């Protein structure tokens, strides 16, 4: 296990310069292509490269460029894009002056998107196209600190300063419908027909109307070098989950963003619609459980597992939080096998969870999923292999990791993972003691500290949080709080079907 300094240094904003060269080193993202030149001029060349980043909603945004423009100019100077990309709502409407730094103050000028060549790969949804993720910089060369990729990079840089790296994987659910997106829009996105008639959780029958689309999604992602671990039906009719193999945290988030775009594009091409929104109706919602572990930078050793000496310690040598009931079948329970670092990391998740909920649940609809009886967390808790807890500790040995079960399918993965890392760093830095894990159904435990139950509560908690300001900085806190205010203002101005049904005739 890597030794830790007494205090983890604060997240730094600097980023190494992007090399101005027309080729990239060999990368796992390109298993069949040795370098950029081969991708552009080899036996199966691409004729366009999508330079993409993500907005506050986690959606891909950017431009298509010719291979010649990419290698001749974009790699050296970056690609211009309007400064409003990180200051718009879901409808791409810029807010008039409410953000700490907005395009209204800058005259809607350009920022620069610098490609991260380690992310270069074939576009999963488009033939003869490549896609490369980019980081956003202001014209003076400083990072756009409120850009989601920058927010995550700062947390990863702070981990690296402590000799650690993060690996992550997301389990993202979606609902598939028989109707197309156009038909769904004509129906006001309601009364749609799920692609299965009943609960297909783990079912090997009943998924026939999802099989072809989900197979195409899996093949497209595999063709882009993104490894798939498993896929299966889920609880809500028409619900499906594809699990991709873990990767370093930044790459896992890139894969997540590419996956959402690919899935929607392939569904549209098949004349179907799918949604990742957290709660489509009164049935089960779409979750995005995030798995995370830490490793030592120098040799890649997992640091969440206790050393053999620690794992074999007697009961008298253990902290009080490790003395818990024995799990059925002799499985690890409580904090058995968890390193002191992991225990503090999990304790940090609990200490910061309510303050950081905005990072996991950024929309009004998010909180329709985080409700009693919805098989999603409503309180702060952890447990060993306990799906009713907000943090589930799962795996053993080198595979020991946390699963954060608060994020929904609408979460921005970069911000959610950044929140998990920041919370874990808080726990490690302060050597927090982990409380006993919850045994049994945590959904029904009345003593759990509550999570925010509405977006309004989450925004207010985030904006006033000393923990958030210490981890992310005043401007990032203000920027994301204002994004929540914009979402709330739009919702509060909307006349809903519920209001019409109750009041049109009877009020």
N, C-alpha and C positions, 0 to 999 in steps of 0.2 A: 504494500500500500504506500502510495506517495505521501511523504510528510507534508504537512500544511503549515504555512506561516501563521503567526499569531493573529494576523488580520489580513483578510483578502483585500488586495488593492481595489480601488473603485474602478468601475468600467471606464475604459478609455475610448476616446472617439477617433483616434488616429486609425488609418487604414493603409496598408502597404500600397504603393502605386501600382496600377495595372501595367504590365509590361507592354510596350509598344512594339510588338513583334507580330508578324503575319502567321504565326503558327503556335499551336498549344502543345504542351507536353502530353504524353500518353496519359489517359484518364480512364478510370472505371466507367465514367459516363459514356465513353465511346469504345465499347469493347471491340468493334470491328474496324475502327478507324484510328490510325496511329497518331495523326495530328490534324490540325486545321487544314493544312494544304491538301492532305489526302481527301478530307471530307468535301472540299470545294472542287477538286480536279481529278479525283480518282475514278474508278470504274463505275461508280454509282453516285455521281456528284449531285449536290443540291443546287437549286437555282435561286434560292432566297434564304436569308437568315432572319429570324424573328428575334429582335433585341427586346427583351421583356423585363419588367420589374413588377412589383405588386403594389396595389393601392391600399388604403386603410382597411378595405373590406377583404383583402387577401386575393383579389382578382388580378390576373395577368393583364398588364397594360404595356404598350410599347409600339414599335413600328417594324415593318419588314424592310430590309435593306438588301441590296445586291451583294453577292460575295465580294465583288471588286471594291465596293464602297466600304464593306466591313474591314477588309484587310488593308485597304489603301488609306483610310481616314478614321473610321470609327474606333479601331483598336488604339490609335494614337491619341485622338482628341475626344473620344466619347461621342454619343449621339444626343443631339438636342431634343428636349421634350419640355412641354409647358410646365411651369412651376405649380400649376394647379393640381397635378396628379395626386398629391398627398393632402389635398385640402378640398375634396369634393365628397358629396354623399353618394348613396347607391345609384342615384339618377344622374350622376356626373355633374351636379349643380355646385358651383363654387360658392362658398359662404362669403358674404360681404364684410370682410374685416374682422371676423370673430376669432380667427386663429392667431397665435403669437406671431407667425410670419406667414403671410398669405400672398397669392398672386395679385391681389388688389394693391398691396404695397409695392410690389415689384413690377407693376405694369404688365403682368402676364408674360414675363420674359421666359427664358429657357434655363433649365438646369441641364446637367450633363449625365447621361447614362453610360457608365463604363462597364463593358462586358467582363464578366467573370468567366474566363475561358475554361476553368475546371468544370463548369456546368454545361458546356456545349454538348449538344446531342441532337439526334434527329427528332423533329417534331412528331409526337405520337399520332397526331390527328391529321397530318397533311403530308402527302407524298412529295418527295424532292425538296423538302424544307428542313431547315435546322432551326433550333431555338437555343438561345444563350441568355442566361439570367444576368442582370446588370445591377450595379449599385448606383445610387443617385448622389450627385455632388453639386454644390453650388458653383457658380462661375469662378469664384475665388479658389476653388479646389478643396474646400472643406466639405465633409460629408453632410448630406441632408439628414440631420440627426433624428428627425421624426419619421423618416421612411422606415417601414417595418423591417426591411432587411438590415438597415443600419442599427435599429434597436437591438435586433438579435446579435449582430456582429459585436456590438459593445459588450454584451454579456459573455459571449464566447471569448473575446479578447481578455476579459477579466479572469475567466477560468484558465486560459492559457498562461497568464502571468503567475497563476498559482500552480502551474504544472499539470493542469487537468484539461481534458476535452470531454465533450458531451456527445452521446449517441442517442438518437431518437427514432421512433417509429409511430405512425398514426394509424388508427383503425377508424376509417371514415365510412359512415353509413349514408345511403341515399334511398329515395323512393322512386320507383319507375312506374310510369303510367302508360296506358295504351294510346292516349291521345298525343298529338304533336304539340309542340310549344305554341304554334299559331292557334290551334283549336283550343288549347288550354286558355290562352289569352281571351279568345272570344267568349269563353265560359267564365271569365273573370277568375280563373284559376281555382274554381270550386266545382264540386260534383264530378271530379275526374275518376276514371276507372283504374284502380291499381292493376299491375301486371300479374298479380296472383290473387286468388280469391280468398285466401286465408293465411294464417300464421305459417310461415315457412322457416322458422328458426331451426337450423341444422337439418332441415328436410332435404331428402334426395328425390322427392317427388313433389310436384306442384310448382316447380320453378321453370316449367317449360317455356313460358312466355318471356322469361328473363334470360334464358340460357344463351341465346344467340348474341344479344346485345352485350351481356357481361363478358362473353368469350371474346368478342371484338375489342372490348376495352382492355382486357388482360393481355391480349396479343399485341395491341398497339403499345402498351406500356413496356412490355417485355422487349419489343422491337427497338425501343428507345434506351434500352440498357437498364431499365428499372426492374429489379428482381421482385417477384411476387411470391409470397409465402402461402397464402390460402385465400379462399373465397367461399362464401356461403350465404344462404338466405337468412333473413332476420325476422323479427316478431311481427311488425306491421305488414299487412298485405302489400306485396310489391316491394318490400324492403330488402336491400342487399348490402353486403359488406365485402370489400376487397382489402386484404392486408398485405402491405409491401414490407420487404425486408428492411430492418433498421439500417441506418446510415449515420454518418456524422450529422449533427443537428441541422446545420445550414442546408446540406444536401437533402435531408429528409423533408424539410419545409419546401424546398424547390420542387421535389418530386410530388408533394402534396398539391401544390398550386397547379402543376402540369396535369396531374390526374383529374382535378375538378374540371379544368377546361376540356381535356380530352373526353371525359365521360359525357359532358353536355353536348359537345360537338358531334360525337358518334351517335348519341341518342337522337339528336335533331336529324342527322342523315338517315336514320332508320325510321323516321316518322313517329318517334316517341318523345316523351318528355320525362325528365327526371329532376328531382330537387334535393338539395343538401340543406334546406332550411331546417332549423332546429325542431320546429313543431308545425307540421302541415295541418293536422286536424286534432281531434280529441284522442286519437290513438297514440301509439308509441312514437317518440320523437327520434330524430337522427342525432346520434352522438358522434363525437370525435375523441375517443380515448387516446391519450398520448402516453407512450412508454418512453422512459428516459433513464439512462445510466451514465456514469462517469468512468473515465479511464485516465491512466497516467499518460502524459504526453510522451515521455521519454521512451517507454517500451510497450505502450498499449495495454498494460495490465488493468483489468477491471478493479476498481477500488471500493465497490459497494460490499463485496464479500469479506467477511472477517478472515483474518489470518488463521492458519491451522491451529496455532497455539491458542488464539482467542476462541475459536470454534470449539476447542476441546476443554475449555475452562469449566471448572465445577460451578455449582450453583452459588457457592459462597463468593465467587469472584465476579458474579454478574451484577449489573445494575438492577434496581428494583423493576424497571420497565421490562426486563426480560423474563420475569417470573410470571408466566401466564399458563392457562390450561394447555394440555397436550392436544394437538390436532388429531383428528381421526386418521388412522392408518400410519401414524408416526411421522406425518409430514412436518416440515419446519413450521414453527408457530411463534407468535410474538416476535421478538427481535433475534431469535436464534439464527446464527449465520450472518447477521448484519454487522458490518464494521461500525466503529464509532462514527466515522465520517457519514455513513449512510443514515445512521440514526439521527444525527444532527441535520442532515439534508432533509429528511422527512419531517422533522420537527419544524424546520423552516417553512415547509409547505403549509403546515397547519397554522403557523404564526402569521403568515402573509395572505392566506387564501381569501379571506373576506375582503381585504383591502384590494387585492389584485383580481377580483372576480370580473371586472370590466374587460380584462385581457382575455378571459375565457368565454365570456358571454356578452358580446358587444352590441346586441340589438334588442329591440323591444320583444321580438318573438323568442329570443333566447330563453326568457324567463317563463314562458309557457311550458317549456320542457323541464326546467328546474322547479318543479312543483310537487307537492305531496302526491304519492300514488303513481308517479310517472316513471318509476324505476330510474331515477336520476337523483344525484345528491341534493339535499337542501340544507345540510349542516356540515360542519368541519369535523372530519374524522379520518382515521386510517385503520387498516386492518390487514392481516396476512391472508392473502387470497380470498378477500371478502368483497364481493361486487356491490354490496350495499354501502360501502364506505366511499368517501370522496377520493381518497388515495388508497389504492390497493397495492400492497407489496407482493410481487409475484416472482417466481423463478428461484433458482438456487445457484450457489457458486458463482462462476463467471457470468451467468445469465440473470443474476439477481438485479431487479430494476423496480422502479415505481411506475404505476399506471395512474395517471390523473384522469378522473372520470367526470370532471365538471364540464370541459369544453363540449360544445355541440358542433354539428356539421357546418354551422355558419361561422365558426371561429376563424380568425386569421392565424394560421399556424405559427408564423414568425413571432407574433406577439404572445401567443399562448406559451410557446416554448421559452421565449425570453422571460416570461413571468415565472415559469417553473425554475429556471436557472437562477434568477435573481432571488427567489424565495429560498432555494437551497443554499445559495451563497450566504444569505442572511443567517441561516441556521448554523452553517459551518463556522462562519466568522465569530459568532457569539457562543459557539459550543453549546447550543441549546440541548436540553434534555428531552428525550422523546417520551411522551405520555404512553401509558399502556394502550395497546391496540384494542379495537372494538371486536368483540366476539358476539356473533348472532346478528340479528337484523338491525342494522344501524338506522334504517329508515324510520323505525318506530321508537328510537331512543329520544326521550324528551330533553335530555341534558346536553345535547350537542350545541355548540355555538352556531348560530344560524348564518347562512350565506345571505347576501342581499336577495330579496325576492322580486325586485323590479329593476329595470334599467336606471330609474331615478335614484334608487338606493345605491346602486353600484357606482354611478357617476359621482355622487356626493361622497361616498366612502373613499374612492380613488383620489379625488381632488384634494381631500383634506388629510391624506395619509402621509405621515413622515416616512414610513417605510417605502412608499412609492417614490417620493422625491429623492430619498437617499440612493435608491437603486437605479432610477432612470433619469433623474434631473428634472428641474422645474419646468423646462420648456416641453419636454416629452409628456409630462403629466398634464400640463395645461392643454396641449394639442389634442391628446386622446380624450380628455374630459370634454373638450368642446365638440369633438366628433360625436360623443354621446349626446350632448345637448342638441346638436343638429338632428340626430335621429329622433330624439324625443319631441322636438318642435314639429317635425313633419308628422309624426304619429298623432300628436295632440290636436293638430288642425284637421285631421281626417275624420269624415263622417263614415262610420263603419256599418256593415250589414246588420250587426247586432242592434245598433241604435235605430236603424230604419225599421227593423222587424218589431221592435218594442214600441216605437213611438209614432210611426207614420199615421196610424189610424187611431190609436188609443190615447195619445197625449192631447 
